Amino acid sequence: MTSRIPRDSRLRLVRPRPLAAAPSAVNQRRPRRAAPRPPEGTPAPAELARMARSVLAAAARVAHWADASLGPGRDGATADGKATLSDATAERAAADLGLTAAQVRADWDTARLAGLVEVHGDSARPGWRLRAWDRDDSAVLRGWVALFDAWSLAHPEPADHEPAAVAEVVSAMPQVLSFLQLSAGPVPVEQLLDLLEQRVTELRTERCEIPYGPQPEPVEQPDPSDVPLAPLAPLLEWALHALASVGALTYDAAQATLTPLGSWAVWVKLEQICVAAQSPAGNIEVAAEEMLRGCAQLRPNAARAEYRAWLAARTVSSAVSELIDAARGDDALLRGLAFEALRVVGAPAEPDVRAVADEPTLRPYALLWLAEHDGIDPEDAHEVLTREEATWLWVDTAAAVTDHGEAPMLVRHLESAVQPTVPMLLDEVRAVGHPRTVQVLVALAAAHPDPALAKAVRRAAFQVHTGGS
């Protein structure tokens, strides 16, 4: 009895085509949504990056010196287990660069805050931003924003003020900066002081809590807003000086004005808050794995919006670590989605993605990510994979389709294989050793309408299962 379905005895695939970035069989990629436009009058990114390079020039100079003269992690560069320069290293750098040791230490600390130098255990090494310093404007701007975020560490705080008061001013300054940004011009310091006092009073009111357990007879307590504030003028002066030292504003005794860099950075922060507040699927507070599962049913643009909202609520380092941990799990769909989220992270994820490129489970995804990050067209990125890596990725993507897709989708997934015929594909799939090979082949055999092809696939699944040939 013969099949009435015409078939090619060589079991040739319908239409070979290059393997696109996973998980294309599950969730087709679409063009990225345009980013919000900054306020009118904001300099172009290249000009902002030029300003940032100027602010960070001294720090970059010391970081480059350390990279060339010391080498990452060399003994003697640091002294206290916190990557603080040793006296000998600071003196050596001062002599080489024509600076004082104090200037070298200050520039070194700035380089650390800006991510030009990264601390790892008790040693330091060049950060990815330093590597990309001359070629990547976005890396320079991210480094400056990191310094801007750490403004309170970049300028010593007043020694004669209570730490709690200093912390209140640091917590209140975002509102002051937002006011400066909205004002789009010079603002009198007296007006900023009034705003700071109001915000500190609000913070104290918000902190009022009723303690647990038995309490003595209630005693009338004064309203926090009625308690006189400690003089905040000196702390405001310190904060404005600190922000001026990182290039965020200009300041004299009478008024303060955001620089173009400072205005742009405050706008970026406000946009991040808005994105986080508009999470379409409500996954901001959950772990990466749960967030990715929630995004699995979303369309690509909606999923990317969810990734952005989730990322905006976390530090870059913790978010990237969570996503990579999720990618290491057993669910192939989450693996593909995790790397889609890492594409939204962009350049800051590069060191972590590069670090996992030697892990067999993550290697194909990492290589595709790095290729696209380096500017290779996504349609051509598959060329960086070896035949074995492409086959492993084909099986992994098929596993995602098997677990979460439908039978016709699995049949269509055959078209994305790099092998020109089914026998060649089956031979290489058996050899690649993916842990889900048997399940994928069984599911494909059950789904495919061609009896001859289905029989060949079932035979391959049996051979993998029994270890035969």
C-alpha positions in Angstrom: 0.0 0.0 0.0 1.4 3.3 -1.0 0.7 6.8 0.3 -1.4 9.0 -1.9 0.6 12.0 -0.8 3.4 12.8 -3.4 6.8 12.7 -1.8 10.4 13.1 -2.7 12.3 9.9 -1.9 15.2 12.1 -0.6 12.9 13.7 2.0 14.1 17.1 1.0 13.0 20.0 3.1 10.3 22.3 1.7 12.5 25.5 1.5 15.8 25.8 3.3 16.5 29.2 4.8 18.9 30.6 7.3 18.3 30.1 10.9 17.1 33.3 12.4 17.6 34.4 16.0 15.5 32.3 18.5 12.8 32.2 19.4 11.6 33.2 15.8 9.5 30.1 15.5 7.5 31.0 18.5 7.5 34.8 18.4 8.4 36.6 15.2 10.6 39.7 15.7 9.3 43.0 14.6 10.9 46.4 14.3 11.6 48.1 17.6 9.2 50.8 18.8 10.6 54.3 18.4 12.0 55.7 21.7 10.4 58.8 23.2 11.9 62.1 22.0 13.7 64.3 24.5 12.5 67.9 25.1 13.0 70.4 22.3 16.4 72.0 22.5 18.2 68.9 23.9 21.5 68.4 22.1 22.0 65.5 19.8 23.4 62.3 21.4 26.8 62.9 19.8 27.0 66.3 21.4 25.8 65.0 24.8 28.5 62.3 24.5 31.1 65.0 23.8 30.1 66.9 26.9 30.2 63.7 29.0 33.7 62.8 27.6 34.8 66.3 28.7 33.5 65.8 32.2 35.0 62.4 32.5 38.3 63.1 30.7 40.4 63.1 33.8 38.9 59.9 35.1 39.3 58.2 31.7 42.9 59.2 31.6 43.6 57.6 35.0 41.7 54.5 34.0 43.6 54.1 30.7 46.8 54.6 32.6 45.9 51.8 35.0 44.9 49.5 32.1 48.2 50.1 30.4 50.5 50.2 33.3 49.1 47.8 35.8 46.9 45.3 34.0 43.7 44.0 35.5 44.0 42.5 39.0 47.8 42.9 39.2 49.1 42.7 42.8 50.0 46.0 44.4 47.5 48.2 42.6 45.0 48.3 45.5 45.5 48.0 49.2 42.3 47.5 51.1 40.2 44.9 49.4 38.0 47.6 48.0 40.0 48.5 44.9 41.3 51.7 46.5 44.7 52.7 45.0 47.7 51.9 47.2 50.0 54.7 48.1 52.7 53.3 45.8 50.4 53.0 42.9 49.0 56.5 43.4 52.5 58.0 43.5 53.5 56.2 40.4 50.4 57.4 38.5 51.0 60.9 39.7 54.5 60.9 38.4 53.5 59.4 35.1 50.6 61.7 34.5 52.0 64.9 36.0 49.3 65.1 38.7 49.3 65.0 42.5 48.5 61.8 44.3 45.3 63.4 45.6 44.2 64.2 42.1 44.9 60.7 41.0 42.8 59.3 43.8 40.0 61.6 43.1 40.0 60.7 39.4 40.3 57.0 40.2 37.2 57.3 42.5 35.3 59.1 39.7 36.3 56.3 37.2 34.9 53.7 39.6 31.6 55.6 40.0 31.3 56.0 36.2 32.0 52.3 35.6 35.3 53.0 33.7 36.9 50.8 36.3 35.0 47.8 37.7 35.7 46.3 41.2 35.8 42.5 41.4 36.6 41.2 44.8 39.7 42.8 46.0 40.9 43.9 42.6 39.9 46.3 39.8 39.9 45.9 36.1 38.9 48.1 33.1 35.1 48.4 32.6 33.3 47.8 29.3 32.7 51.5 29.1 36.4 52.2 29.0 36.8 49.6 26.2 34.1 51.4 24.2 35.2 54.9 25.2 36.2 56.2 21.8 33.7 54.4 19.6 30.4 54.1 21.5 28.6 57.3 22.5 25.9 55.4 24.4 28.6 53.8 26.6 30.0 57.2 27.4 26.6 58.6 28.3 25.8 55.6 30.4 29.0 56.1 32.3 28.2 59.7 32.9 24.6 58.9 34.1 26.2 56.4 36.6 28.3 59.2 37.9 25.2 61.5 38.0 23.3 58.8 40.0 26.2 58.7 42.5 26.6 62.5 42.9 26.3 62.3 46.7 29.4 60.0 46.7 31.4 62.2 44.3 31.7 65.2 46.7 32.3 64.7 50.4 29.3 65.5 52.6 29.5 68.0 55.4 31.1 66.6 58.5 29.0 68.6 61.0 25.6 67.4 60.0 23.6 64.4 61.2 23.7 61.5 58.7 19.9 61.3 58.9 19.6 64.9 57.7 22.0 64.2 54.9 20.0 61.1 53.8 16.8 63.2 53.8 18.4 65.8 51.5 19.7 63.1 49.1 16.2 61.5 49.0 14.6 64.9 48.4 16.9 66.1 45.6 15.2 64.2 42.7 12.2 66.5 43.2 14.5 69.5 43.2 16.1 68.4 40.0 12.8 67.7 38.4 11.7 71.3 39.2 15.0 72.6 37.7 14.4 70.5 34.6 10.8 71.8 34.2 11.9 75.4 34.8 14.4 75.1 31.8 16.4 78.0 33.1 18.0 79.6 36.2 16.2 79.1 39.4 16.9 81.2 42.6 18.5 79.2 45.3 15.9 80.5 47.8 13.2 79.0 45.8 15.0 75.6 45.7 15.5 75.8 49.5 11.7 76.3 50.0 11.1 73.3 47.8 13.7 71.2 49.6 12.2 72.0 53.0 8.7 71.0 51.8 9.9 67.7 50.4 11.9 66.9 53.6 8.8 67.6 55.7 6.8 65.2 53.4 9.4 62.5 53.8 9.2 62.8 57.6 5.5 62.6 57.5 5.5 59.5 55.3 7.9 57.8 57.7 5.6 58.1 60.7 4.7 54.6 61.9 2.7 53.1 64.8 4.9 50.6 66.7 3.7 47.1 67.5 3.1 45.7 70.9 1.8 47.2 74.2 2.2 50.9 74.3 2.1 53.4 77.2 -0.7 55.9 77.5 -0.8 58.0 74.4 1.0 61.3 74.6 0.1 64.0 72.2 2.8 64.2 69.6 3.6 67.2 67.5 2.8 67.1 63.8 6.0 66.4 61.9 5.2 69.5 59.8 5.3 71.6 62.9 8.7 70.4 64.0 11.3 72.9 63.1 13.7 71.7 60.4 17.4 71.8 61.0 18.9 74.4 58.8 18.9 72.9 55.3 20.7 75.7 53.5 24.2 74.3 54.1 23.1 70.8 52.9 21.4 72.3 49.8 24.7 74.2 49.1 26.6 70.9 49.4 24.1 69.1 47.1 24.3 71.8 44.5 28.1 71.8 44.7 28.2 68.0 44.3 25.9 68.1 41.3 28.0 70.8 39.8 31.1 68.8 40.3 29.7 66.0 38.1 28.6 68.4 35.4 24.9 68.2 36.1 24.3 71.9 36.8 26.0 75.3 37.2 25.7 77.1 40.6 26.5 80.3 42.3 25.3 81.9 45.5 22.1 83.2 43.9 20.8 80.6 41.4 21.3 77.2 39.8 20.8 76.0 36.2 20.9 72.5 34.8 23.4 71.9 32.1 22.3 70.2 28.9 23.7 67.0 30.2 21.8 67.4 33.5 18.6 68.3 31.9 18.8 65.3 29.6 19.6 62.9 32.5 16.7 64.1 34.6 14.4 63.7 31.6 15.7 60.1 31.1 15.0 59.3 34.8 11.5 60.7 34.5 10.8 58.6 31.4 12.0 55.5 33.2 9.6 56.2 36.1 6.7 56.7 33.6 7.6 53.4 31.8 7.7 51.5 35.0 4.3 53.0 36.1 2.7 51.9 32.8 3.7 48.2 32.8 0.9 46.7 30.5 0.9 43.3 32.1 1.8 44.1 35.7 5.1 42.1 35.9 7.3 44.8 37.4 7.6 43.2 40.9 8.0 39.6 40.0 11.2 37.6 39.3 12.6 37.3 35.8 11.4 33.8 35.2 7.8 34.7 36.1 8.0 38.0 34.1 9.2 36.0 31.0 6.3 33.5 31.4 3.9 36.4 31.6 5.4 37.9 28.4 5.3 34.6 26.5 1.7 35.2 25.3 2.3 38.9 24.4 2.9 40.2 20.9 6.6 41.3 20.4 6.0 45.0 20.8 4.0 44.5 24.0 6.6 42.1 25.3 9.4 44.7 24.7 7.3 47.3 26.6 7.0 44.9 29.5 10.8 44.2 29.4 11.5 47.9 29.5 9.1 48.4 32.5 10.7 45.5 34.4 14.2 46.7 33.7 13.4 50.3 34.7 12.5 49.1 38.2 15.9 47.4 38.7 19.6 48.0 38.6 21.2 46.9 35.3 23.5 44.4 37.0 20.7 42.6 39.0 18.4 42.5 36.1 21.0 41.0 33.7 21.9 38.4 36.3 18.3 37.4 36.8 17.7 37.1 33.1 20.8 34.9 32.5 19.8 32.7 35.5 16.3 32.3 33.9 18.0 31.4 30.6 19.9 28.6 32.3 16.7 26.8 33.2 15.0 23.9 31.5 12.4 25.9 29.5 13.8 26.7 26.1 11.1 29.3 25.4 12.2 31.3 28.5 15.8 31.0 27.2 14.9 32.7 24.0 12.8 35.3 25.7 15.5 36.1 28.2 17.9 37.0 25.4 15.2 39.1 23.8 15.0 41.0 27.1 18.8 41.3 27.1 18.5 42.9 23.6 16.4 45.6 25.3 19.1 46.0 27.9 21.7 46.6 25.2 25.3 47.4 25.7 25.4 47.2 29.5 24.7 43.4 29.2 27.6 42.8 26.9 30.2 41.6 29.6 27.7 39.2 31.1 26.6 37.8 27.8 30.2 37.4 26.7 30.9 35.6 30.0 28.3 32.9 29.3 29.3 32.3 25.6 31.2 29.2 26.7 28.3 27.6 28.3 26.9 25.0 25.8 23.3 25.7 26.7 23.6 29.5 26.2 26.4 29.7 23.6 24.3 30.0 20.4 22.0 32.6 22.0 25.0 34.5 23.3 26.8 34.5 20.0 23.8 35.8 18.1 23.3 38.5 20.7 26.9 39.6 20.5 26.8 39.5 16.7 23.8 41.8 16.6 25.4 44.0 19.3 28.4 44.4 17.1 26.2 45.7 14.2 25.6 42.5 12.2 22.2 42.5 10.6 19.9 40.1 12.5 19.2 38.3 9.3 22.9 37.5 8.8 23.8 36.9 12.5 23.3 33.1 12.1 26.5 33.1 10.1 28.6 33.4 13.3 27.3 30.0 14.4 29.0 26.7 13.5 26.9 24.1 11.8 26.8 22.2 15.2 25.7 25.3 17.1 23.0 26.1 14.6 21.7 22.6 14.9 21.7 22.7 18.7 19.7 26.0 18.5 17.3 24.4 16.0 16.6 21.6 18.5 16.3 24.1 21.4 13.8 26.2 19.5 11.9 23.1 18.5 11.7 22.2 22.2 10.2 25.6 22.9 7.6 25.0 20.1 6.9 21.5 21.4 6.2 22.8 24.9 4.3 26.0 24.1 3.3 26.0 20.4 1.1 24.0 18.1 1.8 21.1 15.7 1.6 23.2 12.5 4.2 25.5 14.0 6.6 22.6 14.6 6.2 21.4 11.1 7.0 24.9 9.8 10.0 25.0 12.0 11.6 22.5 9.6 12.1 25.4 7.2 14.5 27.2 9.5 17.0 24.3 9.6 20.3 24.9 7.9 20.5 21.3 6.5 19.1 21.0 2.9 17.5 17.6 3.5 15.7 15.8 6.3 18.2 12.9 6.4 21.1 15.3 6.9 19.1 17.2 9.6 18.4 14.0 11.4 22.0 12.8 11.3 23.2 16.1 12.7 20.4 16.4 15.3 21.4 12.9 16.6 25.0 13.9 16.8 24.5 17.3 18.6 23.4 15.7 21.8 20.7 18.1 22.9 18.9 16.7 26.0 15.4 17.3 24.4 16.2 15.6 21.1 14.0 12.5 21.6 11.0 14.6 22.7 11.4 17.0 19.8 11.7 14.2 17.2 8.7 12.3 18.6 6.6 15.4 18.5 7.7 16.3 15.0 6.9 12.7 13.8 3.4 13.0 15.3 2.8 16.4 13.8 4.1 15.9 10.2 1.5 14.9 7.6 3.9 13.0 5.3 3.9 9.3 6.5 7.4 8.6 5.1 9.0 11.6 6.7 7.2 10.9 10.0 8.5 7.3 9.9 12.1 8.5 9.3 11.8 10.9 12.2 10.4 8.3 14.5 13.2 5.9 13.6 15.7 8.7 14.4 14.0 9.3 17.8 14.2 5.6 18.6 17.9 5.5 17.7 18.7 8.4 19.9 16.7 6.8 22.7 18.4 3.5 22.5 21.8 4.8 21.6 21.8 2.9 18.3 22.7 4.0 14.8 
